[in-house]
């Protein structure tokens, strides 16, 4: 069984430059990635440069709140 205070946790990374825009009745959305991090080695929020499919460029992705 997994403990509630597991060392490795699954987190979601969200694009910081994406915003919800209405274009012709369709929303463009927000780029999200999922990854795992070690809670002991990186206690702060994770920030990585990832490719955003909506912005069509590499942008800063930050760990989202749960």
N, CA and C atoms as a LAMMPS dump frame, in Angstrom:
ITEM: TIMESTEP
0
ITEM: NUMBER OF ATOMS
198
ITEM: BOX BOUNDS ff ff ff
-5.0000000000000000e+02 5.0000000000000000e+02
-5.0000000000000000e+02 5.0000000000000000e+02
-5.0000000000000000e+02 5.0000000000000000e+02
ITEM: ATOMS id mol type element x y z
1 1 1 N 0.821 -1.177 0
2 1 2 C 0 0 0
3 1 3 C 0.872 1.251 0
4 2 1 N 0.395 2.284 -0.675
5 2 2 C 1.116 3.555 -0.731
6 2 3 C 0.75 4.406 0.472
7 3 1 N 1.76 5.049 1
8 3 2 C 1.523 5.952 2.121
9 3 3 C 1.101 7.312 1.596
10 4 1 N 0.442 8.079 2.43
11 4 2 C -0.009 9.401 2.007
12 4 3 C 1.158 10.373 1.857
13 5 1 N 2.253 10.167 2.574
14 5 2 C 3.434 11.026 2.494
15 5 3 C 4.513 10.338 1.656
16 6 1 N 4.154 9.906 0.444
17 6 2 C 5.099 9.269 -0.447
18 6 3 C 6.169 10.26 -0.872
19 7 1 N 7.398 9.771 -1.108
20 7 2 C 8.497 10.662 -1.478
21 7 3 C 8.305 11.168 -2.901
22 8 1 N 7.953 10.31 -3.847
23 8 2 C 7.743 10.723 -5.233
24 8 3 C 6.259 10.976 -5.462
25 9 1 N 5.947 12.164 -5.979
26 9 2 C 4.562 12.544 -6.209
27 9 3 C 4.37 12.911 -7.681
28 10 1 N 3.155 12.727 -8.182
29 10 2 C 2.814 13.118 -9.54
30 10 3 C 2.284 14.546 -9.52
31 11 1 N 2.836 15.378 -10.413
32 11 2 C 2.436 16.777 -10.462
33 11 3 C 2.018 17.143 -11.879
34 12 1 N 1.317 18.264 -12.019
35 12 2 C 0.914 18.776 -13.327
36 12 3 C 1.627 20.098 -13.567
37 13 1 N 2.153 20.27 -14.784
38 13 2 C 2.81 21.515 -15.184
39 13 3 C 1.909 22.242 -16.157
40 14 1 N 1.64 23.531 -15.907
41 14 2 C 0.768 24.343 -16.764
42 14 3 C 1.559 25.461 -17.41
43 15 1 N 1.215 25.78 -18.658
44 15 2 C 1.854 26.874 -19.385
45 15 3 C 1.468 28.198 -18.732
46 16 1 N 2.448 29.083 -18.571
47 16 2 C 2.186 30.362 -17.913
48 16 3 C 1.715 31.435 -18.891
49 17 1 N 1.968 31.25 -20.185
50 17 2 C 1.583 32.295 -21.139
51 17 3 C 0.241 32.017 -21.819
52 18 1 N -0.31 30.836 -21.686
53 18 2 C -1.606 30.518 -22.296
54 18 3 C -2.75 31.159 -21.508
55 19 1 N -3.725 31.644 -22.223
56 19 2 C -4.934 32.157 -21.589
57 19 3 C -6.126 31.6 -22.346
58 20 1 N -7.265 31.566 -21.697
59 20 2 C -8.478 31.09 -22.362
60 20 3 C -8.985 32.185 -23.288
61 21 1 N -8.958 31.896 -24.58
62 21 2 C -9.427 32.858 -25.574
63 21 3 C -10.563 32.231 -26.365
64 22 1 N -11.553 32.99 -26.596
65 22 2 C -12.665 32.538 -27.426
66 22 3 C -12.403 32.965 -28.867
67 23 1 N -12.194 32.004 -29.754
68 23 2 C -11.959 32.305 -31.165
69 23 3 C -12.974 31.531 -31.986
70 24 1 N -13.992 32.197 -32.424
71 24 2 C -15.01 31.536 -33.225
72 24 3 C -15.803 30.502 -32.462
73 25 1 N -15.979 30.686 -31.164
74 25 2 C -16.753 29.744 -30.36
75 25 3 C -15.943 28.584 -29.817
76 26 1 N -14.628 28.532 -30.121
77 26 2 C -13.775 27.455 -29.623
78 26 3 C -12.71 28.04 -28.707
79 27 1 N -12.467 27.376 -27.606
80 27 2 C -11.41 27.831 -26.709
81 27 3 C -10.102 27.156 -27.099
82 28 1 N -8.987 27.898 -27.017
83 28 2 C -7.7 27.343 -27.402
84 28 3 C -7.151 26.399 -26.344
85 29 1 N -7.388 26.675 -25.081
86 29 2 C -6.978 25.78 -24.017
87 29 3 C -5.66 26.155 -23.372
88 30 1 N -5.216 25.325 -22.432
89 30 2 C -3.971 25.525 -21.702
90 30 3 C -3.157 24.247 -21.813
91 31 1 N -1.882 24.397 -22.139
92 31 2 C -0.985 23.253 -22.261
93 31 3 C -0.665 22.702 -20.875
94 32 1 N -0.811 21.393 -20.696
95 32 2 C -0.501 20.741 -19.42
96 32 3 C 0.347 19.499 -19.652
97 33 1 N 1.339 19.302 -18.805
98 33 2 C 2.166 18.103 -18.792
99 33 3 C 2.072 17.491 -17.406
100 34 1 N 2.21 16.18 -17.314
101 34 2 C 2.292 15.518 -16.019
102 34 3 C 3.669 14.902 -15.884
103 35 1 N 4.216 14.96 -14.695
104 35 2 C 5.523 14.398 -14.411
105 35 3 C 5.578 14.013 -12.938
106 36 1 N 6.672 13.396 -12.541
107 36 2 C 6.864 13.019 -11.148
108 36 3 C 8.086 13.745 -10.61
109 37 1 N 8.023 14.115 -9.338
110 37 2 C 9.168 14.765 -8.703
111 37 3 C 9.387 14.17 -7.327
112 38 1 N 10.623 14.286 -6.874
113 38 2 C 10.979 13.836 -5.539
114 38 3 C 10.742 14.981 -4.574
115 39 1 N 9.878 14.771 -3.62
116 39 2 C 9.481 15.823 -2.684
117 39 3 C 10.641 16.257 -1.793
118 40 1 N 11.557 15.345 -1.469
119 40 2 C 12.683 15.689 -0.591
120 40 3 C 13.728 16.538 -1.321
121 41 1 N 14.016 16.217 -2.594
122 41 2 C 15.041 16.949 -3.339
123 41 3 C 14.542 18.289 -3.857
124 42 1 N 13.278 18.389 -4.236
125 42 2 C 12.715 19.631 -4.781
126 42 3 C 11.449 19.997 -4.017
127 43 1 N 11.595 20.601 -2.841
128 43 2 C 10.409 20.967 -2.057
129 43 3 C 9.652 22.151 -2.647
130 44 1 N 10.329 22.993 -3.451
131 44 2 C 9.681 24.161 -4.049
132 44 3 C 8.912 23.736 -5.296
133 45 1 N 8.111 24.661 -5.823
134 45 2 C 7.357 24.381 -7.043
135 45 3 C 8.309 24.269 -8.226
136 46 1 N 8.057 23.299 -9.083
137 46 2 C 8.907 23.017 -10.222
138 46 3 C 8.562 23.941 -11.385
139 47 1 N 9.598 24.449 -12.088
140 47 2 C 9.414 25.291 -13.266
141 47 3 C 10.314 24.759 -14.377
142 48 1 N 9.743 24.415 -15.53
143 48 2 C 10.499 23.876 -16.656
144 48 3 C 10.104 24.55 -17.955
145 49 1 N 11.043 24.626 -18.894
146 49 2 C 10.75 25.099 -20.247
147 49 3 C 10.249 23.9 -21.051
148 50 1 N 8.992 23.936 -21.468
149 50 2 C 8.385 22.862 -22.249
150 50 3 C 7.726 23.459 -23.482
151 51 1 N 7.432 22.596 -24.462
152 51 2 C 6.776 23.053 -25.684
153 51 3 C 5.278 23.167 -25.447
154 52 1 N 4.712 24.307 -25.812
155 52 2 C 3.275 24.542 -25.69
156 52 3 C 2.635 24.34 -27.059
157 53 1 N 1.673 23.45 -27.152
158 53 2 C 1.012 23.148 -28.415
159 53 3 C 0.055 24.255 -28.851
160 54 1 N -0.353 25.098 -27.923
161 54 2 C -1.274 26.184 -28.247
162 54 3 C -0.523 27.456 -28.635
163 55 1 N 0.63 27.71 -28.006
164 55 2 C 1.446 28.886 -28.342
165 55 3 C 2.393 28.592 -29.501
166 56 1 N 2.648 27.32 -29.771
167 56 2 C 3.567 26.859 -30.815
168 56 3 C 4.993 27.333 -30.571
169 57 1 N 5.43 27.311 -29.298
170 57 2 C 6.805 27.658 -28.953
171 57 3 C 7.109 27.116 -27.555
172 58 1 N 8.374 27.151 -27.184
173 58 2 C 8.779 26.733 -25.85
174 58 3 C 8.49 27.862 -24.868
175 59 1 N 7.772 27.532 -23.804
176 59 2 C 7.408 28.524 -22.791
177 59 3 C 7.655 27.94 -21.409
178 60 1 N 7.592 28.791 -20.408
179 60 2 C 7.773 28.371 -19.029
180 60 3 C 6.513 27.669 -18.537
181 61 1 N 6.669 26.475 -17.992
182 61 2 C 5.563 25.715 -17.406
183 61 3 C 5.832 25.588 -15.903
184 62 1 N 4.846 25.974 -15.092
185 62 2 C 4.981 25.917 -13.644
186 62 3 C 4.071 24.84 -13.076
187 63 1 N 4.465 24.355 -11.914
188 63 2 C 3.657 23.358 -11.208
189 63 3 C 2.342 23.993 -10.784
190 64 1 N 1.233 23.348 -11.133
191 64 2 C -0.074 23.912 -10.819
192 64 3 C -0.515 23.51 -9.412
193 65 1 N -1.435 24.278 -8.86
194 65 2 C -1.979 23.975 -7.556
195 65 3 C -2.95 22.826 -7.657
196 66 1 N -3.062 22.059 -6.578
197 66 2 C -3.999 20.936 -6.592
198 66 3 C -5.238 21.286 -5.819
